[in-house]
Amino acid sequence: MNCSPEFCLCYLLIFIFPITSYVVIETRSSALKCRLNMLKPVWKYEYYQEGDVIIGGLVSAHIRIVRQGSIEEGTLGWGNEPVSLDFCEEVDLEEYRCILAMILAVNEINKNPDLLPNVTLGYHIFSTCSDPMKTIGYATKILSGENEAPNYYCKGHGEVAGFIGDGTFHTNHALAQLLSLHRYTQITYRATDLHLSDVKIYPTLFRMIPDDWVRFAAIIKLLKYLEWNWVGILTAWDGSGDEEAQELRKKMSQHGICTDYIVQFTHNEEGAFQRIRIISKSAAKVIIVCGIFTPDFYYFISQMPSVIETITFIFPPSWSKLSCVTASCEALIKYSFIFIWSPNEIPNIERYENGVNFSSCPNDPILEDIGLYAFHCLSSNKLKNYRLQLYNEFSAERCTDVKNVLPFLVGFAAMLSYAYKAVYVMGNALHAMYMEKHKSEQNRLQRKEDRLVTGT
């Protein structure tokens, strides 16, 4: 990307700063190109395989990010660049399985002689830790290959065909804004937000599942069938369900269903008490949950066990992770409903996941986290071992026997097949494009040959 330093700086300030305040923007007049210098993480969750064409993947395979600031240049021997000490906490096992499914799909396509012949498909996948800033930073890295601006590509080969992900409300909106601006295809297998349906704003975004209007219709049908016409709505504290709740309320009112309250659940003790009082005083015994899944919900419902016992919840598809909560939490919600899009079978996923263990995948960064959290096994990263043990207050040791992680991956299949199919959707689109290009070249050569024969 050739441009004057002044233009580069202004352009990037306008677009990047509202989303990524941690990005340091500088220009180098000698090279006449823009650079985005981000704080290097002490460790990151990255999966990469070279290819003629690369599929980018941004997956929220951790529930949250813990902000720990940064340390000065050279403190840990990382050269002259400052290092971020932020770390990702609590592995999202469903999203981790989605990463495995995406990798499996890429490998299957590369072995298929009838799909993308003579073209090797690669992938570059990051866990964004449900953080919009990391999402934009990693997307920029995938697009450029280094710390360059998206319009400047410095890799020798392996151009990016498109992206799959991200899953959470805030990360997906941030990614959609960036990719729509640069006209890169994005396929999301989880996001159902109504706002993302605007093709004028997001012309390159495609979904593997319907948007929220379909679920709203299903909810209304269920409520009318059971003659429930007085409900409450509970939304996530991060604002991800605010618009969804308002639209659902308006839609239900058109069918004679009244909304008694819309409250946000929170992990704040004082705020939780006020909201619990609203719920306990209400005559509504049905609560519809809106927004993305967050573990803070467990704390919220634990503060009102007697109230919850009389309430039926209706959860959105993204809350399928509730299948992994503790027995006490399951008892509170066992009479509730959750809408799940019907998963499709993935032929080789069980055999593939059977091979996922600590000895066969020594460099899998998320598997390292599972080892630390689930088995208290030390990873190869000393700083990760130290910080996760300190923060979570447990002690880990070096494990020599092979641990079976398959039981931890069972039961998280709701979105797995859609992540898998998203890779095939992109693979088939690339195949059609290459075949059309090949056909055009053949026609051009044939016309040239005909002209030589006829002498015209």
C-alpha positions, 0 to 999 in steps of 0.5 A: 500500500503506497501512501503518504505518512500523513494519509496512512496515519489519519486513515487508520486513526479514524477506523481503528481507534474506536475498536482497538485502543491498544494498537500503537499506530506509527508511520515510517516515511522511508518505507512509505507504508503503514504499520500497526505495532501491537503489544506482543502477548506472552503466549497466544493461541494460534493454529497455522498450516501453510497453503496456496490459499488460507482460510482465516479463523477467529474463534472465542475459545476462552470465556474471558480475558484477564487484564494484567497490563504489560511489562517493560521492554526486554524484561523477559528477554523478548527483545526491544518490544513491550510484552502484554501480560493479559491472559485468557481464562476458562477454555470454551470446550465447544469452541475448541471443538469447532477449531478441531472441526475446522482443521479436520475439514481443511485436511479432508478437502486437501485429500479430496482430488475432486475438490480444489485440485492442484490447490492446497488449502491452509488455515490460520486460526486464533482464539480471540479470548472473547476480546474485540481488541484481540479479534481486530489485531489477529484479523489484521495479522492474518490479512497481512502476515506481519504487523502491517496494515490490512492493505499491505501483504508481505507474505510470499504466498498463501493469500487469504480467501476469507474468514470463519468466526467470530462467535461472541456479540462484540467480537463478531461485530468488530470483525464484521466491520473490518472485513466488510470494509476490505471486502473479505468474506466472513462466514459465521456459524454462531452469530444470530444478531439482527443488526448483522443482517443489514447487507448494506453495512455487511455485504460480505457476511454470511451465516450458517444459521438463521438470524434471531427472527426465526428464533423469535417466531419459535419462542412465540409459537411455544408461548402461545401453545403453552398459553404463557402470556406474561413473561420476563426477559433477562439479558447479559450485563455486557449489552449483547442482548439489549437490542435483541430483548427490545425487538423480542418484546415488540414482536411478542406484544403483537401476539398478545404476550406481555413483558413484565420486565427486562433486567440485566443479570450481573456479578455485582452483589448490590446490582444482583440484589436489586434485579433479584427483587424485581424478579421475585416480586413479578408474577411472570414465571417464564424468563426468556434469556437474551444475549451471549452466554457468560458464566456470570449467570451461574453467580446470579441464579445462585443468589436466588435458588428459591425463586428460580425453582418456580421459574422456567427459562427459555435460552437461546442457542448460544447457551448450549454450554449450559450442558456443562454446568455443575449438578446444583446449577442443572437442578435449577434449570432442569425444567427449562427450554433451549433452542438448538439448531439441529446438528449434522453428523461429521463423519470422521470427527470421533476418530479425529478427536480420539487422537487429540491428547497431550502426547500426539498434540504437544504444541496445541496451546488450548490443550495445554490449558485443558491440561492445566485446568482439568488435570493440573499438568504443567505445560511447556510454557513456564510463565503460563504455568506460573500465572495460571496457577497463581491466578486460579490458586492451584498447584500443577505438576509434570505429567508423564502418563497420557491423559484422555481428554475425550470425555471433556469434549463429549456433549458439545456438538451444537455448533460443531457441525456448522463450523465444519460445514463453513469450511466446506462452503468456503472450499466449494466456493473457491473450487467454483471460482478456480474452475470458472477461471480455468474455463475462461483461460481454456476458452481464451487459449482456444480462441487464440489457437483458432486465430492462428489457424485461420490466419486472422 
